[in-house]
């Protein structure tokens, strides 16, 4: 995995930003946050959600599989991709820092350049959206401060109210 990550990182340096995502495409709106209380889309803060049964969860997890072959003529429709992309963005992480970037590559010529670094897996060439997961393994106080500032902005709070939370994250560096 480390070899692949280094090869992809080296390849991305050759492409400037490293992806061909149209940054002007508007993603679905995120729900508004009340002060220090977040709510899931369509679910009011404090609402008890209906959990699924264990068997239903396991059935869904057992259904998943690795796709061995893609039809290069089929593309993920934009409305479906917007949902998948939003799911990536909302992926949870420790402290909510989300120390990763998702680089979406839809350009076939760019995917051809990555092909050798993926042990020549045909799926890289045939898929409609190739996603590179890039993890920031060296978090700094600056990253934490940006996260705290963004949290304050979204939730209409204060940096002072999050000082203890910030300090705990900094201790973990």
Phi and psi in radians as a Rosetta constraint file:
Dihedral C 1 N 2 CA 2 C 2 CIRCULARHARMONIC -1.087 0.35
Dihedral N 2 CA 2 C 2 N 3 CIRCULARHARMONIC -0.711 0.35
Dihedral C 2 N 3 CA 3 C 3 CIRCULARHARMONIC -1.017 0.35
Dihedral N 3 CA 3 C 3 N 4 CIRCULARHARMONIC -0.840 0.35
Dihedral C 3 N 4 CA 4 C 4 CIRCULARHARMONIC -1.065 0.35
Dihedral N 4 CA 4 C 4 N 5 CIRCULARHARMONIC -0.772 0.35
Dihedral C 4 N 5 CA 5 C 5 CIRCULARHARMONIC -1.060 0.35
Dihedral N 5 CA 5 C 5 N 6 CIRCULARHARMONIC -0.737 0.35
Dihedral C 5 N 6 CA 6 C 6 CIRCULARHARMONIC -1.180 0.35
Dihedral N 6 CA 6 C 6 N 7 CIRCULARHARMONIC -0.676 0.35
Dihedral C 6 N 7 CA 7 C 7 CIRCULARHARMONIC -1.135 0.35
Dihedral N 7 CA 7 C 7 N 8 CIRCULARHARMONIC -0.740 0.35
Dihedral C 7 N 8 CA 8 C 8 CIRCULARHARMONIC -1.157 0.35
Dihedral N 8 CA 8 C 8 N 9 CIRCULARHARMONIC -0.751 0.35
Dihedral C 8 N 9 CA 9 C 9 CIRCULARHARMONIC -1.032 0.35
Dihedral N 9 CA 9 C 9 N 10 CIRCULARHARMONIC -0.761 0.35
Dihedral C 9 N 10 CA 10 C 10 CIRCULARHARMONIC -1.103 0.35
Dihedral N 10 CA 10 C 10 N 11 CIRCULARHARMONIC -0.733 0.35
Dihedral C 10 N 11 CA 11 C 11 CIRCULARHARMONIC -1.151 0.35
Dihedral N 11 CA 11 C 11 N 12 CIRCULARHARMONIC -0.679 0.35
Dihedral C 11 N 12 CA 12 C 12 CIRCULARHARMONIC -1.139 0.35
Dihedral N 12 CA 12 C 12 N 13 CIRCULARHARMONIC -0.562 0.35
Dihedral C 12 N 13 CA 13 C 13 CIRCULARHARMONIC -1.057 0.35
Dihedral N 13 CA 13 C 13 N 14 CIRCULARHARMONIC -0.527 0.35
Dihedral C 13 N 14 CA 14 C 14 CIRCULARHARMONIC -1.304 0.35
Dihedral N 14 CA 14 C 14 N 15 CIRCULARHARMONIC -0.236 0.35
Dihedral C 14 N 15 CA 15 C 15 CIRCULARHARMONIC -1.953 0.35
Dihedral N 15 CA 15 C 15 N 16 CIRCULARHARMONIC 0.344 0.35
Dihedral C 15 N 16 CA 16 C 16 CIRCULARHARMONIC 1.175 0.35
Dihedral N 16 CA 16 C 16 N 17 CIRCULARHARMONIC -1.919 0.35
Dihedral C 16 N 17 CA 17 C 17 CIRCULARHARMONIC -1.178 0.35
Dihedral N 17 CA 17 C 17 N 18 CIRCULARHARMONIC -0.462 0.35
Dihedral C 17 N 18 CA 18 C 18 CIRCULARHARMONIC 1.550 0.35
Dihedral N 18 CA 18 C 18 N 19 CIRCULARHARMONIC 0.126 0.35
Dihedral C 18 N 19 CA 19 C 19 CIRCULARHARMONIC -2.681 0.35
Dihedral N 19 CA 19 C 19 N 20 CIRCULARHARMONIC 2.922 0.35
Dihedral C 19 N 20 CA 20 C 20 CIRCULARHARMONIC -2.087 0.35
Dihedral N 20 CA 20 C 20 N 21 CIRCULARHARMONIC 0.523 0.35
Dihedral C 20 N 21 CA 21 C 21 CIRCULARHARMONIC -1.291 0.35
Dihedral N 21 CA 21 C 21 N 22 CIRCULARHARMONIC 2.364 0.35
Dihedral C 21 N 22 CA 22 C 22 CIRCULARHARMONIC -1.376 0.35
Dihedral N 22 CA 22 C 22 N 23 CIRCULARHARMONIC 1.831 0.35
Dihedral C 22 N 23 CA 23 C 23 CIRCULARHARMONIC -1.256 0.35
Dihedral N 23 CA 23 C 23 N 24 CIRCULARHARMONIC -0.120 0.35
Dihedral C 23 N 24 CA 24 C 24 CIRCULARHARMONIC -1.506 0.35
Dihedral N 24 CA 24 C 24 N 25 CIRCULARHARMONIC -0.204 0.35
Dihedral C 24 N 25 CA 25 C 25 CIRCULARHARMONIC -1.182 0.35
Dihedral N 25 CA 25 C 25 N 26 CIRCULARHARMONIC 2.250 0.35
Dihedral C 25 N 26 CA 26 C 26 CIRCULARHARMONIC -1.519 0.35
Dihedral N 26 CA 26 C 26 N 27 CIRCULARHARMONIC 2.167 0.35
Dihedral C 26 N 27 CA 27 C 27 CIRCULARHARMONIC -1.376 0.35
Dihedral N 27 CA 27 C 27 N 28 CIRCULARHARMONIC 2.808 0.35
Dihedral C 27 N 28 CA 28 C 28 CIRCULARHARMONIC -0.984 0.35
Dihedral N 28 CA 28 C 28 N 29 CIRCULARHARMONIC 2.519 0.35
Dihedral C 28 N 29 CA 29 C 29 CIRCULARHARMONIC -1.112 0.35
Dihedral N 29 CA 29 C 29 N 30 CIRCULARHARMONIC 2.445 0.35
Dihedral C 29 N 30 CA 30 C 30 CIRCULARHARMONIC -1.454 0.35
Dihedral N 30 CA 30 C 30 N 31 CIRCULARHARMONIC 2.651 0.35
Dihedral C 30 N 31 CA 31 C 31 CIRCULARHARMONIC -1.143 0.35
Dihedral N 31 CA 31 C 31 N 32 CIRCULARHARMONIC 2.647 0.35
Dihedral C 31 N 32 CA 32 C 32 CIRCULARHARMONIC -1.268 0.35
Dihedral N 32 CA 32 C 32 N 33 CIRCULARHARMONIC 2.666 0.35
Dihedral C 32 N 33 CA 33 C 33 CIRCULARHARMONIC -1.937 0.35
Dihedral N 33 CA 33 C 33 N 34 CIRCULARHARMONIC 2.356 0.35
Dihedral C 33 N 34 CA 34 C 34 CIRCULARHARMONIC -1.422 0.35
Dihedral N 34 CA 34 C 34 N 35 CIRCULARHARMONIC 2.904 0.35
Dihedral C 34 N 35 CA 35 C 35 CIRCULARHARMONIC -0.987 0.35
Dihedral N 35 CA 35 C 35 N 36 CIRCULARHARMONIC 1.963 0.35
Dihedral C 35 N 36 CA 36 C 36 CIRCULARHARMONIC 1.099 0.35
Dihedral N 36 CA 36 C 36 N 37 CIRCULARHARMONIC 0.193 0.35
Dihedral C 36 N 37 CA 37 C 37 CIRCULARHARMONIC -2.213 0.35
Dihedral N 37 CA 37 C 37 N 38 CIRCULARHARMONIC 2.085 0.35
Dihedral C 37 N 38 CA 38 C 38 CIRCULARHARMONIC -1.672 0.35
Dihedral N 38 CA 38 C 38 N 39 CIRCULARHARMONIC 2.777 0.35
Dihedral C 38 N 39 CA 39 C 39 CIRCULARHARMONIC -2.393 0.35
Dihedral N 39 CA 39 C 39 N 40 CIRCULARHARMONIC 2.517 0.35
Dihedral C 39 N 40 CA 40 C 40 CIRCULARHARMONIC -1.279 0.35
Dihedral N 40 CA 40 C 40 N 41 CIRCULARHARMONIC 2.783 0.35
Dihedral C 40 N 41 CA 41 C 41 CIRCULARHARMONIC -0.977 0.35
Dihedral N 41 CA 41 C 41 N 42 CIRCULARHARMONIC 2.148 0.35
Dihedral C 41 N 42 CA 42 C 42 CIRCULARHARMONIC 1.361 0.35
Dihedral N 42 CA 42 C 42 N 43 CIRCULARHARMONIC 0.041 0.35
Dihedral C 42 N 43 CA 43 C 43 CIRCULARHARMONIC -2.141 0.35
Dihedral N 43 CA 43 C 43 N 44 CIRCULARHARMONIC 2.102 0.35
Dihedral C 43 N 44 CA 44 C 44 CIRCULARHARMONIC -1.205 0.35
Dihedral N 44 CA 44 C 44 N 45 CIRCULARHARMONIC 2.563 0.35
Dihedral C 44 N 45 CA 45 C 45 CIRCULARHARMONIC -0.996 0.35
Dihedral N 45 CA 45 C 45 N 46 CIRCULARHARMONIC 2.397 0.35
Dihedral C 45 N 46 CA 46 C 46 CIRCULARHARMONIC 1.546 0.35
Dihedral N 46 CA 46 C 46 N 47 CIRCULARHARMONIC -0.132 0.35
Dihedral C 46 N 47 CA 47 C 47 CIRCULARHARMONIC -1.344 0.35
Dihedral N 47 CA 47 C 47 N 48 CIRCULARHARMONIC 2.392 0.35
Dihedral C 47 N 48 CA 48 C 48 CIRCULARHARMONIC -1.476 0.35
Dihedral N 48 CA 48 C 48 N 49 CIRCULARHARMONIC 2.142 0.35
Dihedral C 48 N 49 CA 49 C 49 CIRCULARHARMONIC -1.469 0.35
Dihedral N 49 CA 49 C 49 N 50 CIRCULARHARMONIC 2.685 0.35
Dihedral C 49 N 50 CA 50 C 50 CIRCULARHARMONIC -1.414 0.35
Dihedral N 50 CA 50 C 50 N 51 CIRCULARHARMONIC 1.942 0.35
Dihedral C 50 N 51 CA 51 C 51 CIRCULARHARMONIC -1.268 0.35
Dihedral N 51 CA 51 C 51 N 52 CIRCULARHARMONIC 2.690 0.35
Dihedral C 51 N 52 CA 52 C 52 CIRCULARHARMONIC -1.583 0.35
Dihedral N 52 CA 52 C 52 N 53 CIRCULARHARMONIC 2.749 0.35
Dihedral C 52 N 53 CA 53 C 53 CIRCULARHARMONIC -1.251 0.35
Dihedral N 53 CA 53 C 53 N 54 CIRCULARHARMONIC 2.631 0.35
Dihedral C 53 N 54 CA 54 C 54 CIRCULARHARMONIC -0.961 0.35
Dihedral N 54 CA 54 C 54 N 55 CIRCULARHARMONIC -0.730 0.35
Dihedral C 54 N 55 CA 55 C 55 CIRCULARHARMONIC -1.097 0.35
Dihedral N 55 CA 55 C 55 N 56 CIRCULARHARMONIC -0.652 0.35
Dihedral C 55 N 56 CA 56 C 56 CIRCULARHARMONIC -1.168 0.35
Dihedral N 56 CA 56 C 56 N 57 CIRCULARHARMONIC -0.733 0.35
Dihedral C 56 N 57 CA 57 C 57 CIRCULARHARMONIC -1.077 0.35
Dihedral N 57 CA 57 C 57 N 58 CIRCULARHARMONIC -0.836 0.35
Dihedral C 57 N 58 CA 58 C 58 CIRCULARHARMONIC -1.113 0.35
Dihedral N 58 CA 58 C 58 N 59 CIRCULARHARMONIC -0.645 0.35
Dihedral C 58 N 59 CA 59 C 59 CIRCULARHARMONIC -1.080 0.35
Dihedral N 59 CA 59 C 59 N 60 CIRCULARHARMONIC -0.734 0.35
Dihedral C 59 N 60 CA 60 C 60 CIRCULARHARMONIC -1.179 0.35
Dihedral N 60 CA 60 C 60 N 61 CIRCULARHARMONIC -0.718 0.35
Dihedral C 60 N 61 CA 61 C 61 CIRCULARHARMONIC -1.189 0.35
Dihedral N 61 CA 61 C 61 N 62 CIRCULARHARMONIC -0.641 0.35
Dihedral C 61 N 62 CA 62 C 62 CIRCULARHARMONIC -1.238 0.35
Dihedral N 62 CA 62 C 62 N 63 CIRCULARHARMONIC -0.406 0.35
Dihedral C 62 N 63 CA 63 C 63 CIRCULARHARMONIC -1.224 0.35
Dihedral N 63 CA 63 C 63 N 64 CIRCULARHARMONIC -0.560 0.35
Dihedral C 63 N 64 CA 64 C 64 CIRCULARHARMONIC -1.079 0.35
Dihedral N 64 CA 64 C 64 N 65 CIRCULARHARMONIC 2.681 0.35
Dihedral C 64 N 65 CA 65 C 65 CIRCULARHARMONIC -2.738 0.35
Dihedral N 65 CA 65 C 65 N 66 CIRCULARHARMONIC 2.800 0.35
Dihedral C 65 N 66 CA 66 C 66 CIRCULARHARMONIC -1.506 0.35
Dihedral N 66 CA 66 C 66 N 67 CIRCULARHARMONIC 2.205 0.35
Dihedral C 66 N 67 CA 67 C 67 CIRCULARHARMONIC -1.320 0.35
Dihedral N 67 CA 67 C 67 N 68 CIRCULARHARMONIC 2.138 0.35
Dihedral C 67 N 68 CA 68 C 68 CIRCULARHARMONIC -1.524 0.35
Dihedral N 68 CA 68 C 68 N 69 CIRCULARHARMONIC -0.413 0.35
Dihedral C 68 N 69 CA 69 C 69 CIRCULARHARMONIC -2.604 0.35
Dihedral N 69 CA 69 C 69 N 70 CIRCULARHARMONIC 2.328 0.35
Dihedral C 69 N 70 CA 70 C 70 CIRCULARHARMONIC -1.868 0.35
Dihedral N 70 CA 70 C 70 N 71 CIRCULARHARMONIC 2.651 0.35
Dihedral C 70 N 71 CA 71 C 71 CIRCULARHARMONIC -1.526 0.35
Dihedral N 71 CA 71 C 71 N 72 CIRCULARHARMONIC 1.920 0.35
Dihedral C 71 N 72 CA 72 C 72 CIRCULARHARMONIC -1.080 0.35
Dihedral N 72 CA 72 C 72 N 73 CIRCULARHARMONIC -0.320 0.35
Dihedral C 72 N 73 CA 73 C 73 CIRCULARHARMONIC -1.404 0.35
Dihedral N 73 CA 73 C 73 N 74 CIRCULARHARMONIC -0.336 0.35
Dihedral C 73 N 74 CA 74 C 74 CIRCULARHARMONIC -1.612 0.35
Dihedral N 74 CA 74 C 74 N 75 CIRCULARHARMONIC 2.386 0.35
Dihedral C 74 N 75 CA 75 C 75 CIRCULARHARMONIC -2.118 0.35
Dihedral N 75 CA 75 C 75 N 76 CIRCULARHARMONIC 2.600 0.35
Dihedral C 75 N 76 CA 76 C 76 CIRCULARHARMONIC -1.216 0.35
Dihedral N 76 CA 76 C 76 N 77 CIRCULARHARMONIC 2.187 0.35
Dihedral C 76 N 77 CA 77 C 77 CIRCULARHARMONIC -1.068 0.35
Dihedral N 77 CA 77 C 77 N 78 CIRCULARHARMONIC 2.537 0.35
Dihedral C 77 N 78 CA 78 C 78 CIRCULARHARMONIC -0.941 0.35
Dihedral N 78 CA 78 C 78 N 79 CIRCULARHARMONIC -0.679 0.35
Dihedral C 78 N 79 CA 79 C 79 CIRCULARHARMONIC -1.189 0.35
Dihedral N 79 CA 79 C 79 N 80 CIRCULARHARMONIC -0.609 0.35
Dihedral C 79 N 80 CA 80 C 80 CIRCULARHARMONIC -1.256 0.35
Dihedral N 80 CA 80 C 80 N 81 CIRCULARHARMONIC -0.696 0.35
Dihedral C 80 N 81 CA 81 C 81 CIRCULARHARMONIC -1.109 0.35
Dihedral N 81 CA 81 C 81 N 82 CIRCULARHARMONIC -0.681 0.35
Dihedral C 81 N 82 CA 82 C 82 CIRCULARHARMONIC -1.027 0.35
Dihedral N 82 CA 82 C 82 N 83 CIRCULARHARMONIC -0.691 0.35
Dihedral C 82 N 83 CA 83 C 83 CIRCULARHARMONIC -1.174 0.35
Dihedral N 83 CA 83 C 83 N 84 CIRCULARHARMONIC -0.801 0.35
Dihedral C 83 N 84 CA 84 C 84 CIRCULARHARMONIC -1.090 0.35
Dihedral N 84 CA 84 C 84 N 85 CIRCULARHARMONIC -0.748 0.35
Dihedral C 84 N 85 CA 85 C 85 CIRCULARHARMONIC -1.119 0.35
Dihedral N 85 CA 85 C 85 N 86 CIRCULARHARMONIC -0.699 0.35
Dihedral C 85 N 86 CA 86 C 86 CIRCULARHARMONIC -1.138 0.35
Dihedral N 86 CA 86 C 86 N 87 CIRCULARHARMONIC -0.641 0.35
Dihedral C 86 N 87 CA 87 C 87 CIRCULARHARMONIC -1.086 0.35
Dihedral N 87 CA 87 C 87 N 88 CIRCULARHARMONIC -0.687 0.35
Dihedral C 87 N 88 CA 88 C 88 CIRCULARHARMONIC -1.095 0.35
Dihedral N 88 CA 88 C 88 N 89 CIRCULARHARMONIC -0.802 0.35
Dihedral C 88 N 89 CA 89 C 89 CIRCULARHARMONIC -1.079 0.35
Dihedral N 89 CA 89 C 89 N 90 CIRCULARHARMONIC -0.633 0.35
Dihedral C 89 N 90 CA 90 C 90 CIRCULARHARMONIC -1.514 0.35
Dihedral N 90 CA 90 C 90 N 91 CIRCULARHARMONIC 0.063 0.35
Dihedral C 90 N 91 CA 91 C 91 CIRCULARHARMONIC -1.006 0.35
Dihedral N 91 CA 91 C 91 N 92 CIRCULARHARMONIC 2.285 0.35
Dihedral C 91 N 92 CA 92 C 92 CIRCULARHARMONIC -1.309 0.35
Dihedral N 92 CA 92 C 92 N 93 CIRCULARHARMONIC 2.686 0.35
Dihedral C 92 N 93 CA 93 C 93 CIRCULARHARMONIC -2.544 0.35
Dihedral N 93 CA 93 C 93 N 94 CIRCULARHARMONIC 2.908 0.35
Dihedral C 93 N 94 CA 94 C 94 CIRCULARHARMONIC -1.053 0.35
Dihedral N 94 CA 94 C 94 N 95 CIRCULARHARMONIC 2.265 0.35
Dihedral C 94 N 95 CA 95 C 95 CIRCULARHARMONIC 1.096 0.35
Dihedral N 95 CA 95 C 95 N 96 CIRCULARHARMONIC 0.076 0.35
Dihedral C 95 N 96 CA 96 C 96 CIRCULARHARMONIC 1.301 0.35
Dihedral N 96 CA 96 C 96 N 97 CIRCULARHARMONIC 0.262 0.35
Dihedral C 96 N 97 CA 97 C 97 CIRCULARHARMONIC -1.256 0.35
Dihedral N 97 CA 97 C 97 N 98 CIRCULARHARMONIC -0.452 0.35
Dihedral C 97 N 98 CA 98 C 98 CIRCULARHARMONIC 0.745 0.35
Dihedral N 98 CA 98 C 98 N 99 CIRCULARHARMONIC 1.201 0.35
Dihedral C 98 N 99 CA 99 C 99 CIRCULARHARMONIC -1.412 0.35
Dihedral N 99 CA 99 C 99 N 100 CIRCULARHARMONIC 0.863 0.35
Dihedral C 99 N 100 CA 100 C 100 CIRCULARHARMONIC -2.542 0.35
Dihedral N 100 CA 100 C 100 N 101 CIRCULARHARMONIC 2.871 0.35
Dihedral C 100 N 101 CA 101 C 101 CIRCULARHARMONIC -2.297 0.35
Dihedral N 101 CA 101 C 101 N 102 CIRCULARHARMONIC 2.557 0.35
Dihedral C 101 N 102 CA 102 C 102 CIRCULARHARMONIC -1.897 0.35
Dihedral N 102 CA 102 C 102 N 103 CIRCULARHARMONIC 2.084 0.35
Dihedral C 102 N 103 CA 103 C 103 CIRCULARHARMONIC -1.855 0.35
Dihedral N 103 CA 103 C 103 N 104 CIRCULARHARMONIC 2.011 0.35
Dihedral C 103 N 104 CA 104 C 104 CIRCULARHARMONIC -1.748 0.35
Dihedral N 104 CA 104 C 104 N 105 CIRCULARHARMONIC 2.140 0.35
Dihedral C 104 N 105 CA 105 C 105 CIRCULARHARMONIC -2.028 0.35
Dihedral N 105 CA 105 C 105 N 106 CIRCULARHARMONIC 2.003 0.35
Dihedral C 105 N 106 CA 106 C 106 CIRCULARHARMONIC -1.917 0.35
Dihedral N 106 CA 106 C 106 N 107 CIRCULARHARMONIC -0.254 0.35
Dihedral C 106 N 107 CA 107 C 107 CIRCULARHARMONIC -1.307 0.35
Dihedral N 107 CA 107 C 107 N 108 CIRCULARHARMONIC 2.128 0.35
Dihedral C 107 N 108 CA 108 C 108 CIRCULARHARMONIC -1.084 0.35
Dihedral N 108 CA 108 C 108 N 109 CIRCULARHARMONIC -0.701 0.35
Dihedral C 108 N 109 CA 109 C 109 CIRCULARHARMONIC -1.105 0.35
Dihedral N 109 CA 109 C 109 N 110 CIRCULARHARMONIC -0.662 0.35
Dihedral C 109 N 110 CA 110 C 110 CIRCULARHARMONIC -1.202 0.35
Dihedral N 110 CA 110 C 110 N 111 CIRCULARHARMONIC -0.691 0.35
Dihedral C 110 N 111 CA 111 C 111 CIRCULARHARMONIC -1.131 0.35
Dihedral N 111 CA 111 C 111 N 112 CIRCULARHARMONIC -0.590 0.35
Dihedral C 111 N 112 CA 112 C 112 CIRCULARHARMONIC -1.082 0.35
Dihedral N 112 CA 112 C 112 N 113 CIRCULARHARMONIC -0.566 0.35
Dihedral C 112 N 113 CA 113 C 113 CIRCULARHARMONIC -1.251 0.35
Dihedral N 113 CA 113 C 113 N 114 CIRCULARHARMONIC -0.475 0.35
Dihedral C 113 N 114 CA 114 C 114 CIRCULARHARMONIC -1.472 0.35
Dihedral N 114 CA 114 C 114 N 115 CIRCULARHARMONIC -0.343 0.35
Dihedral C 114 N 115 CA 115 C 115 CIRCULARHARMONIC -0.833 0.35
Dihedral N 115 CA 115 C 115 N 116 CIRCULARHARMONIC -0.872 0.35
Dihedral C 115 N 116 CA 116 C 116 CIRCULARHARMONIC -1.087 0.35
Dihedral N 116 CA 116 C 116 N 117 CIRCULARHARMONIC -0.567 0.35
Dihedral C 116 N 117 CA 117 C 117 CIRCULARHARMONIC -1.331 0.35
Dihedral N 117 CA 117 C 117 N 118 CIRCULARHARMONIC -0.150 0.35
Dihedral C 117 N 118 CA 118 C 118 CIRCULARHARMONIC -1.868 0.35
Dihedral N 118 CA 118 C 118 N 119 CIRCULARHARMONIC 0.466 0.35
Dihedral C 118 N 119 CA 119 C 119 CIRCULARHARMONIC 0.981 0.35
Dihedral N 119 CA 119 C 119 N 120 CIRCULARHARMONIC 0.634 0.35
Dihedral C 119 N 120 CA 120 C 120 CIRCULARHARMONIC 0.942 0.35
Dihedral N 120 CA 120 C 120 N 121 CIRCULARHARMONIC 0.754 0.35
Dihedral C 120 N 121 CA 121 C 121 CIRCULARHARMONIC -1.399 0.35
Dihedral N 121 CA 121 C 121 N 122 CIRCULARHARMONIC 2.096 0.35
Dihedral C 121 N 122 CA 122 C 122 CIRCULARHARMONIC -1.034 0.35
Dihedral N 122 CA 122 C 122 N 123 CIRCULARHARMONIC -0.512 0.35
Dihedral C 122 N 123 CA 123 C 123 CIRCULARHARMONIC -0.994 0.35
Dihedral N 123 CA 123 C 123 N 124 CIRCULARHARMONIC -0.562 0.35
Dihedral C 123 N 124 CA 124 C 124 CIRCULARHARMONIC -1.070 0.35
Dihedral N 124 CA 124 C 124 N 125 CIRCULARHARMONIC -0.628 0.35
Dihedral C 124 N 125 CA 125 C 125 CIRCULARHARMONIC -1.459 0.35
Dihedral N 125 CA 125 C 125 N 126 CIRCULARHARMONIC -0.559 0.35
Dihedral C 125 N 126 CA 126 C 126 CIRCULARHARMONIC -1.603 0.35
Dihedral N 126 CA 126 C 126 N 127 CIRCULARHARMONIC -0.333 0.35
Dihedral C 126 N 127 CA 127 C 127 CIRCULARHARMONIC -1.256 0.35
Dihedral N 127 CA 127 C 127 N 128 CIRCULARHARMONIC 2.765 0.35
Dihedral C 127 N 128 CA 128 C 128 CIRCULARHARMONIC -1.490 0.35
Dihedral N 128 CA 128 C 128 N 129 CIRCULARHARMONIC -0.489 0.35
Dihedral C 128 N 129 CA 129 C 129 CIRCULARHARMONIC -2.355 0.35
Dihedral N 129 CA 129 C 129 N 130 CIRCULARHARMONIC 2.012 0.35
Dihedral C 129 N 130 CA 130 C 130 CIRCULARHARMONIC -1.783 0.35
Dihedral N 130 CA 130 C 130 N 131 CIRCULARHARMONIC 2.139 0.35
Dihedral C 130 N 131 CA 131 C 131 CIRCULARHARMONIC -1.906 0.35
Dihedral N 131 CA 131 C 131 N 132 CIRCULARHARMONIC 2.198 0.35
Dihedral C 131 N 132 CA 132 C 132 CIRCULARHARMONIC -1.788 0.35
Dihedral N 132 CA 132 C 132 N 133 CIRCULARHARMONIC 2.177 0.35
Dihedral C 132 N 133 CA 133 C 133 CIRCULARHARMONIC -1.658 0.35
Dihedral N 133 CA 133 C 133 N 134 CIRCULARHARMONIC 1.958 0.35
Dihedral C 133 N 134 CA 134 C 134 CIRCULARHARMONIC -1.915 0.35
Dihedral N 134 CA 134 C 134 N 135 CIRCULARHARMONIC 2.081 0.35
Dihedral C 134 N 135 CA 135 C 135 CIRCULARHARMONIC -1.813 0.35
Dihedral N 135 CA 135 C 135 N 136 CIRCULARHARMONIC 2.354 0.35
Dihedral C 135 N 136 CA 136 C 136 CIRCULARHARMONIC -1.528 0.35
Dihedral N 136 CA 136 C 136 N 137 CIRCULARHARMONIC 1.831 0.35
Dihedral C 136 N 137 CA 137 C 137 CIRCULARHARMONIC -1.488 0.35
Dihedral N 137 CA 137 C 137 N 138 CIRCULARHARMONIC -0.093 0.35
Dihedral C 137 N 138 CA 138 C 138 CIRCULARHARMONIC -2.168 0.35
Dihedral N 138 CA 138 C 138 N 139 CIRCULARHARMONIC 1.397 0.35
Dihedral C 138 N 139 CA 139 C 139 CIRCULARHARMONIC -1.263 0.35
Dihedral N 139 CA 139 C 139 N 140 CIRCULARHARMONIC 2.565 0.35
Dihedral C 139 N 140 CA 140 C 140 CIRCULARHARMONIC -2.228 0.35
Dihedral N 140 CA 140 C 140 N 141 CIRCULARHARMONIC 2.998 0.35
Dihedral C 140 N 141 CA 141 C 141 CIRCULARHARMONIC -1.059 0.35
Dihedral N 141 CA 141 C 141 N 142 CIRCULARHARMONIC -0.580 0.35
Dihedral C 141 N 142 CA 142 C 142 CIRCULARHARMONIC -1.065 0.35
Dihedral N 142 CA 142 C 142 N 143 CIRCULARHARMONIC -0.740 0.35
Dihedral C 142 N 143 CA 143 C 143 CIRCULARHARMONIC -1.075 0.35
Dihedral N 143 CA 143 C 143 N 144 CIRCULARHARMONIC -0.775 0.35
Dihedral C 143 N 144 CA 144 C 144 CIRCULARHARMONIC -1.126 0.35
Dihedral N 144 CA 144 C 144 N 145 CIRCULARHARMONIC -0.757 0.35
Dihedral C 144 N 145 CA 145 C 145 CIRCULARHARMONIC -1.099 0.35
Dihedral N 145 CA 145 C 145 N 146 CIRCULARHARMONIC -0.665 0.35
Dihedral C 145 N 146 CA 146 C 146 CIRCULARHARMONIC -1.135 0.35
Dihedral N 146 CA 146 C 146 N 147 CIRCULARHARMONIC -0.685 0.35
Dihedral C 146 N 147 CA 147 C 147 CIRCULARHARMONIC -1.123 0.35
Dihedral N 147 CA 147 C 147 N 148 CIRCULARHARMONIC -0.794 0.35
Dihedral C 147 N 148 CA 148 C 148 CIRCULARHARMONIC -1.088 0.35
Dihedral N 148 CA 148 C 148 N 149 CIRCULARHARMONIC -0.778 0.35
Dihedral C 148 N 149 CA 149 C 149 CIRCULARHARMONIC -1.071 0.35
Dihedral N 149 CA 149 C 149 N 150 CIRCULARHARMONIC -0.715 0.35
Dihedral C 149 N 150 CA 150 C 150 CIRCULARHARMONIC -1.182 0.35
Dihedral N 150 CA 150 C 150 N 151 CIRCULARHARMONIC -0.680 0.35
Dihedral C 150 N 151 CA 151 C 151 CIRCULARHARMONIC -1.090 0.35
Dihedral N 151 CA 151 C 151 N 152 CIRCULARHARMONIC -0.771 0.35
Dihedral C 151 N 152 CA 152 C 152 CIRCULARHARMONIC -1.054 0.35
Dihedral N 152 CA 152 C 152 N 153 CIRCULARHARMONIC -0.763 0.35
Dihedral C 152 N 153 CA 153 C 153 CIRCULARHARMONIC -1.084 0.35
Dihedral N 153 CA 153 C 153 N 154 CIRCULARHARMONIC -0.804 0.35
Dihedral C 153 N 154 CA 154 C 154 CIRCULARHARMONIC -1.234 0.35
Dihedral N 154 CA 154 C 154 N 155 CIRCULARHARMONIC -0.585 0.35
Dihedral C 154 N 155 CA 155 C 155 CIRCULARHARMONIC -1.888 0.35
Dihedral N 155 CA 155 C 155 N 156 CIRCULARHARMONIC 0.140 0.35
Dihedral C 155 N 156 CA 156 C 156 CIRCULARHARMONIC 0.946 0.35
Dihedral N 156 CA 156 C 156 N 157 CIRCULARHARMONIC 0.781 0.35
Dihedral C 156 N 157 CA 157 C 157 CIRCULARHARMONIC -1.875 0.35
Dihedral N 157 CA 157 C 157 N 158 CIRCULARHARMONIC -2.695 0.35
Dihedral C 157 N 158 CA 158 C 158 CIRCULARHARMONIC -2.320 0.35
Dihedral N 158 CA 158 C 158 N 159 CIRCULARHARMONIC 2.659 0.35
Dihedral C 158 N 159 CA 159 C 159 CIRCULARHARMONIC -1.097 0.35
Dihedral N 159 CA 159 C 159 N 160 CIRCULARHARMONIC -0.664 0.35
Dihedral C 159 N 160 CA 160 C 160 CIRCULARHARMONIC -1.047 0.35
Dihedral N 160 CA 160 C 160 N 161 CIRCULARHARMONIC -0.683 0.35
Dihedral C 160 N 161 CA 161 C 161 CIRCULARHARMONIC -1.162 0.35
Dihedral N 161 CA 161 C 161 N 162 CIRCULARHARMONIC -0.411 0.35
Dihedral C 161 N 162 CA 162 C 162 CIRCULARHARMONIC -1.800 0.35
Dihedral N 162 CA 162 C 162 N 163 CIRCULARHARMONIC 0.167 0.35
Dihedral C 162 N 163 CA 163 C 163 CIRCULARHARMONIC -1.007 0.35
Dihedral N 163 CA 163 C 163 N 164 CIRCULARHARMONIC -0.801 0.35
Dihedral C 163 N 164 CA 164 C 164 CIRCULARHARMONIC -1.111 0.35
Dihedral N 164 CA 164 C 164 N 165 CIRCULARHARMONIC -0.750 0.35
Dihedral C 164 N 165 CA 165 C 165 CIRCULARHARMONIC -1.042 0.35
Dihedral N 165 CA 165 C 165 N 166 CIRCULARHARMONIC -0.789 0.35
Dihedral C 165 N 166 CA 166 C 166 CIRCULARHARMONIC -1.066 0.35
Dihedral N 166 CA 166 C 166 N 167 CIRCULARHARMONIC -0.815 0.35
Dihedral C 166 N 167 CA 167 C 167 CIRCULARHARMONIC -1.084 0.35
Dihedral N 167 CA 167 C 167 N 168 CIRCULARHARMONIC -0.659 0.35
Dihedral C 167 N 168 CA 168 C 168 CIRCULARHARMONIC -1.110 0.35
Dihedral N 168 CA 168 C 168 N 169 CIRCULARHARMONIC -0.753 0.35
Dihedral C 168 N 169 CA 169 C 169 CIRCULARHARMONIC -1.130 0.35
Dihedral N 169 CA 169 C 169 N 170 CIRCULARHARMONIC -0.724 0.35
Dihedral C 169 N 170 CA 170 C 170 CIRCULARHARMONIC -1.107 0.35
Dihedral N 170 CA 170 C 170 N 171 CIRCULARHARMONIC -0.687 0.35
Dihedral C 170 N 171 CA 171 C 171 CIRCULARHARMONIC -1.038 0.35
Dihedral N 171 CA 171 C 171 N 172 CIRCULARHARMONIC -0.520 0.35
Dihedral C 171 N 172 CA 172 C 172 CIRCULARHARMONIC -1.413 0.35
Dihedral N 172 CA 172 C 172 N 173 CIRCULARHARMONIC -0.136 0.35
